[in-house]
Amino acid sequence: MTLIFEKGFERTLLQLVGQAKPGQNIEAWTFDDRQSRREAELKLGEKGIRARIRSAYKPLVNAFLEEIDLEGVEAIEIRYPVHPNAPDNRFRLEAYPLAAMVGDRKIDFFARRDSEFHYDVLLKSAAAGERLVKVLAPNRIHIDAAGETSVSPTGCLVTESGTAGIRLPSDYETLFEDAIAAVTGHDWGTTEPYFGELNIRVTLPAADEALPVGDEVMSLREALHEDFYFSLLEFFQKKSGRPLGDRGLKPGQIVPEIVQSEGDISVRIETRPLSTGFSDGPQQQIDVAEEPLAAEQIEAELDAIGGVPFEATTRSGRTVRARYIKGRDAAVMISGGQHANETTGGAGALRAARRLAALDGAHFTISPLENPDGYALHQRLRKGSPRHMYHAARYTALGDDLEYRTEENSGAYLCEKKIRIQAETLSGAQLHVNLHGYPAHEWTRPLSGYVPRNFAMWTLPKGFFLIARYHSGWATQAEQLLDKVTRHLGAIPGLLDYNNRQIALYETHAGETGFRIINGFPCLADIDDRHSVPMTLITEYPDETIYGPEFVAGHTAQMETVLSAYAAWQKIMALS
């Protein structure tokens, strides 16, 4: 292990309480949970100070939770700022999921022509008329860790009524900046990967607050994990000379561990050797599994399917296991777990493979856990806070997205990607069904512009959707496949209603999805010659962080997609 940086930080709330003078009126915005802010207000009150401490994170949503009275209100109009250094819908996104929190009241969002950091909230009531509430949203314009200009939430302090207030550099922001500076200032050499595991362990006294909408939760700790992970990826992308968002970067495994504390705030950054085992969990009946499967059970399920085993080895030494079932049908490759924090694909792939293996003439490959290094990290991280999305587990222990790994760009580090190469060689498949997921609740990067850079389309859930990527000349087969699969999925009880609810909420806060709707399901279809298989069908289920019946519904939808795609492919290829 190599220690890179270690530091403790004084809590901003303690500073406010300690420095305030009797007789002052204080308004402040900090990155703290509701209970901590209320406790600080009480301590200030004991000193004779009238104080209101608000959340710098999602200030409009918190204003509706904590201050705005909706009794008798029938309609709401929200006018939000548009800033030239931020996406046009940035502050509309920050208001998510307000449209689902106000009950049956009509709510409309309008862009203001100015970029002043506040919302104008007009509350309409037939009995009481109209009431205008101004909700401040303190932000700063700054150069972020990637060298980009960002508009990010920030702490703020007002000590005299009517004044604009001054920026309050909060503990949350200072910790992040100091930690990023320590990593970017370290000598990492010139050869990728630069480390085994880069561990950023933060203690932070911030409790999560679940919202009364789907899987939504406000979590300062989860947001900090996401900002650390992607900010450091961006730093190493720039260091390597790659463009921001490049998925071929292989820095090593970046692991932010954001731990809830009783009050202390600290960070410790060190390099560590890679882990090699699994934490694992209980054995489950796979058809009704309510959480991600244990790695041991995945291996046992593969054994039960039979066929010819083949495998690959990861950077850490873990094994990627797969099976080939040889038959007369047109072959199909089935995979899951490329992004290991997308949790329903593996179970769905195995459930489908069990059924297909029982068919006469079945011909397919199955690799349900393509990224076991990421999966092991996900097991480890979610023990502390299971409802966090943990994108540190998205990529491999090399720090890259295995789909973008090729023999040309990877050399000795082809590793996990060998499983797909073998699957295609063994089967000759011309269709790959690649099961994926995405966040089941809002994904943010509050200290780097709020909206996740290069992942803006994934920031809010918008139902179960499909992506078809195909070689030139395969457009007809792609359209036939999407039509047949979406018709089948539409017959699953409740799935279309689930989609419609999420899409409606998405469109209220983000605008149009940009997807075509085929038989009630959002779909994308485009030419992509990157894959050697001429047709790839990708599923996207909002599954990061779901458990229980929601998890069962997710892997059932994944299974049904595989089964319907397999059956459709036989008909499509018979006519080709």
Beta strands, then each sheet from edge to edge (+ up, - down):
strand 1: 2-9
strand 2: 25-30
strand 3: 50-55
strand 4: 75-80
strand 5: 106-111
strand 6: 118-125
strand 7: 129-136
strand 8: 139-143
strand 9: 149-153
strand 10: 156-158
strand 11: 166-167
strand 12: 197-204
strand 13: 209-210
strand 14: 217-218
strand 15: 253-260
strand 16: 265-272
strand 17: 308-313
strand 18: 319-325
strand 19: 332-336
strand 20: 364-367
strand 21: 431-439
strand 22: 465-470
strand 23: 516-518
strand 24: 521-527
strand 25: 535-544
sheet 1: 1+ 16- 12+ 15+
sheet 2: 3+ 2+ 10- 11+
sheet 3: 5+ 4+ 6- 7+
sheet 4: 8+ 9-
sheet 5: 13+ 14-
sheet 6: 17+ 18- 20+ 19+ 21+ 25+ 22- 24- 23+
end
